[in-house]
Amino acid sequence: MSRLRECRHPTGACKCNERGKSRHSSIWDRGLVFASLNINSLLSHIDKLGVFISSSKVGVLVVNESKLDSAVHNDDAYLTGFELVGKDRKIHERNGGGVCIYLRTNLNYRIREDLRCE
């Protein structure tokens, strides 16, 4: 059995084992984890993003500057275990834009059409 000692914890005093490891669970041990990423072209980074997301506990990933448009099929931006919802940029306008959200397939969600702007 490990020995406990007092330590300084952001929420007040807590009990830690002799190695200083808190018995409190961290934010990564519970709950829904959100992440946001300004990626500057999703397709050029899709492989790296796939490696990151497969080894993380992120449940919802918001991607800015995806630069996806109607010419890109969702299969090109597919990540295993996630569904993709996005707002494409308009073709033949500025070189930036586009946002998308990756949601773990085990999450229930609903797209609010009344909140969309065109």
Phi and psi in degrees as GROMACS dihedral restraints (atoms count N, CA, C in turn):
[ dihedral_restraints ]
;  ai    aj    ak    al  type     phi  dphi    fc
    3     4     5     6     1   -78.2    20    10
    4     5     6     7     1   149.6    20    10
    6     7     8     9     1   -86.4    20    10
    7     8     9    10     1   143.3    20    10
    9    10    11    12     1  -102.2    20    10
   10    11    12    13     1   148.6    20    10
   12    13    14    15     1  -139.7    20    10
   13    14    15    16     1   159.9    20    10
   15    16    17    18     1   -76.2    20    10
   16    17    18    19     1   144.2    20    10
   18    19    20    21     1  -142.5    20    10
   19    20    21    22     1   170.4    20    10
   21    22    23    24     1   -94.1    20    10
   22    23    24    25     1   124.7    20    10
   24    25    26    27     1  -127.5    20    10
   25    26    27    28     1   143.7    20    10
   27    28    29    30     1   -53.9    20    10
   28    29    30    31     1   -29.1    20    10
   30    31    32    33     1   -94.4    20    10
   31    32    33    34     1     7.5    20    10
   33    34    35    36     1   120.5    20    10
   34    35    36    37     1  -173.2    20    10
   36    37    38    39     1   -65.8    20    10
   37    38    39    40     1   142.7    20    10
   39    40    41    42     1  -141.0    20    10
   40    41    42    43     1   172.7    20    10
   42    43    44    45     1   -99.9    20    10
   43    44    45    46     1   131.4    20    10
   45    46    47    48     1  -125.8    20    10
   46    47    48    49     1   158.4    20    10
   48    49    50    51     1   -79.0    20    10
   49    50    51    52     1   179.5    20    10
   51    52    53    54     1   -64.7    20    10
   52    53    54    55     1   -18.4    20    10
   54    55    56    57     1   -87.5    20    10
   55    56    57    58     1    -0.8    20    10
   57    58    59    60     1    86.1    20    10
   58    59    60    61     1     8.0    20    10
   60    61    62    63     1   -83.0    20    10
   61    62    63    64     1   125.2    20    10
   63    64    65    66     1   -70.6    20    10
   64    65    66    67     1   146.2    20    10
   66    67    68    69     1   -84.6    20    10
   67    68    69    70     1    -7.8    20    10
   69    70    71    72     1   -72.6    20    10
   70    71    72    73     1   139.7    20    10
   72    73    74    75     1   -75.9    20    10
   73    74    75    76     1   150.4    20    10
   75    76    77    78     1   -91.5    20    10
   76    77    78    79     1   173.6    20    10
   78    79    80    81     1   -61.5    20    10
   79    80    81    82     1   -26.4    20    10
   81    82    83    84     1   -77.6    20    10
   82    83    84    85     1   -12.5    20    10
   84    85    86    87     1   -88.7    20    10
   85    86    87    88     1   -10.1    20    10
   87    88    89    90     1  -151.0    20    10
   88    89    90    91     1   166.0    20    10
   90    91    92    93     1    77.6    20    10
   91    92    93    94     1  -176.8    20    10
   93    94    95    96     1   -98.1    20    10
   94    95    96    97     1   126.4    20    10
   96    97    98    99     1  -101.7    20    10
   97    98    99   100     1   126.4    20    10
   99   100   101   102     1  -106.8    20    10
  100   101   102   103     1   147.3    20    10
  102   103   104   105     1  -142.0    20    10
  103   104   105   106     1   151.5    20    10
  105   106   107   108     1  -129.7    20    10
  106   107   108   109     1   140.7    20    10
  108   109   110   111     1  -142.4    20    10
  109   110   111   112     1   128.5    20    10
  111   112   113   114     1   -96.4    20    10
  112   113   114   115     1   102.1    20    10
  114   115   116   117     1   -97.0    20    10
  115   116   117   118     1   -21.8    20    10
  117   118   119   120     1    55.9    20    10
  118   119   120   121     1    63.6    20    10
  120   121   122   123     1    96.1    20    10
  121   122   123   124     1    93.5    20    10
  123   124   125   126     1   -59.4    20    10
  124   125   126   127     1   -46.1    20    10
  126   127   128   129     1   -62.9    20    10
  127   128   129   130     1   -31.6    20    10
  129   130   131   132     1   -76.4    20    10
  130   131   132   133     1   -10.7    20    10
  132   133   134   135     1  -122.6    20    10
  133   134   135   136     1    11.4    20    10
  135   136   137   138     1   -62.0    20    10
  136   137   138   139     1   -37.1    20    10
  138   139   140   141     1   -66.3    20    10
  139   140   141   142     1   -44.8    20    10
  141   142   143   144     1   -64.5    20    10
  142   143   144   145     1   -39.5    20    10
  144   145   146   147     1   -64.8    20    10
  145   146   147   148     1   -38.8    20    10
  147   148   149   150     1   -61.7    20    10
  148   149   150   151     1   -40.8    20    10
  150   151   152   153     1   -65.2    20    10
  151   152   153   154     1   -45.9    20    10
  153   154   155   156     1   -60.9    20    10
  154   155   156   157     1   -50.3    20    10
  156   157   158   159     1   -68.6    20    10
  157   158   159   160     1   -32.3    20    10
  159   160   161   162     1   -71.4    20    10
  160   161   162   163     1   -23.5    20    10
  162   163   164   165     1  -103.1    20    10
  163   164   165   166     1     8.8    20    10
  165   166   167   168     1  -113.8    20    10
  166   167   168   169     1   172.1    20    10
  168   169   170   171     1  -104.6    20    10
  169   170   171   172     1    17.6    20    10
  171   172   173   174     1   -65.2    20    10
  172   173   174   175     1   130.3    20    10
  174   175   176   177     1   -99.9    20    10
  175   176   177   178     1   -30.7    20    10
  177   178   179   180     1  -134.1    20    10
  178   179   180   181     1   121.2    20    10
  180   181   182   183     1  -119.0    20    10
  181   182   183   184     1   118.3    20    10
  183   184   185   186     1   -97.8    20    10
  184   185   186   187     1   127.2    20    10
  186   187   188   189     1  -117.3    20    10
  187   188   189   190     1   122.0    20    10
  189   190   191   192     1   -99.1    20    10
  190   191   192   193     1   157.4    20    10
  192   193   194   195     1    55.9    20    10
  193   194   195   196     1    42.7    20    10
  195   196   197   198     1   -67.6    20    10
  196   197   198   199     1   -27.8    20    10
  198   199   200   201     1    58.3    20    10
  199   200   201   202     1    27.5    20    10
  201   202   203   204     1   -84.6    20    10
  202   203   204   205     1   147.2    20    10
  204   205   206   207     1  -141.5    20    10
  205   206   207   208     1  -175.0    20    10
  207   208   209   210     1   -66.4    20    10
  208   209   210   211     1   -15.3    20    10
  210   211   212   213     1   -78.6    20    10
  211   212   213   214     1   -13.4    20    10
  213   214   215   216     1   -99.8    20    10
  214   215   216   217     1   126.3    20    10
  216   217   218   219     1   -81.9    20    10
  217   218   219   220     1   145.4    20    10
  219   220   221   222     1   -57.9    20    10
  220   221   222   223     1   -28.3    20    10
  222   223   224   225     1   -62.7    20    10
  223   224   225   226     1   -27.7    20    10
  225   226   227   228     1   -69.0    20    10
  226   227   228   229     1   -25.2    20    10
  228   229   230   231     1  -109.5    20    10
  229   230   231   232     1    18.1    20    10
  231   232   233   234     1   -70.0    20    10
  232   233   234   235     1   137.3    20    10
  234   235   236   237     1  -124.9    20    10
  235   236   237   238     1   130.0    20    10
  237   238   239   240     1   -56.3    20    10
  238   239   240   241     1   130.2    20    10
  240   241   242   243     1    86.8    20    10
  241   242   243   244     1     5.0    20    10
  243   244   245   246     1  -130.9    20    10
  244   245   246   247     1   149.8    20    10
  246   247   248   249     1  -104.5    20    10
  247   248   249   250     1   149.0    20    10
  249   250   251   252     1  -113.3    20    10
  250   251   252   253     1   126.7    20    10
  252   253   254   255     1  -125.0    20    10
  253   254   255   256     1   132.3    20    10
  255   256   257   258     1  -149.5    20    10
  256   257   258   259     1   166.7    20    10
  258   259   260   261     1  -122.7    20    10
  259   260   261   262     1   103.1    20    10
  261   262   263   264     1   -69.4    20    10
  262   263   264   265     1   156.4    20    10
  264   265   266   267     1   -79.5    20    10
  265   266   267   268     1   160.2    20    10
  267   268   269   270     1   -83.0    20    10
  268   269   270   271     1   139.1    20    10
  270   271   272   273     1   -71.2    20    10
  271   272   273   274     1   147.9    20    10
  273   274   275   276     1    67.8    20    10
  274   275   276   277     1    25.5    20    10
  276   277   278   279     1  -115.9    20    10
  277   278   279   280     1  -147.8    20    10
  279   280   281   282     1   -57.6    20    10
  280   281   282   283     1   163.2    20    10
  282   283   284   285     1   -81.9    20    10
  283   284   285   286     1    -2.7    20    10
  285   286   287   288     1  -108.9    20    10
  286   287   288   289     1  -168.6    20    10
  288   289   290   291     1    99.7    20    10
  289   290   291   292     1  -179.8    20    10
  291   292   293   294     1    89.3    20    10
  292   293   294   295     1   132.4    20    10
  294   295   296   297     1  -132.6    20    10
  295   296   297   298     1   151.9    20    10
  297   298   299   300     1  -150.1    20    10
  298   299   300   301     1   161.1    20    10
  300   301   302   303     1  -129.0    20    10
  301   302   303   304     1   127.5    20    10
  303   304   305   306     1   -96.6    20    10
  304   305   306   307     1   126.3    20    10
  306   307   308   309     1  -120.7    20    10
  307   308   309   310     1   130.5    20    10
  309   310   311   312     1   -56.2    20    10
  310   311   312   313     1   142.2    20    10
  312   313   314   315     1   -65.2    20    10
  313   314   315   316     1   -18.0    20    10
  315   316   317   318     1   -86.0    20    10
  316   317   318   319     1     1.2    20    10
  318   319   320   321     1   -91.7    20    10
  319   320   321   322     1   139.3    20    10
  321   322   323   324     1   -91.7    20    10
  322   323   324   325     1   132.0    20    10
  324   325   326   327     1  -148.3    20    10
  325   326   327   328     1   165.2    20    10
  327   328   329   330     1  -140.2    20    10
  328   329   330   331     1   132.6    20    10
  330   331   332   333     1   -82.7    20    10
  331   332   333   334     1   125.2    20    10
  333   334   335   336     1   -89.4    20    10
  334   335   336   337     1    96.4    20    10
  336   337   338   339     1   -62.6    20    10
  337   338   339   340     1   -29.0    20    10
  339   340   341   342     1   -70.3    20    10
  340   341   342   343     1   -12.4    20    10
  342   343   344   345     1  -102.5    20    10
  343   344   345   346     1    -2.8    20    10
  345   346   347   348     1   -73.8    20    10
  346   347   348   349     1   141.7    20    10
  348   349   350   351     1  -119.7    20    10
  349   350   351   352     1   145.3    20    10
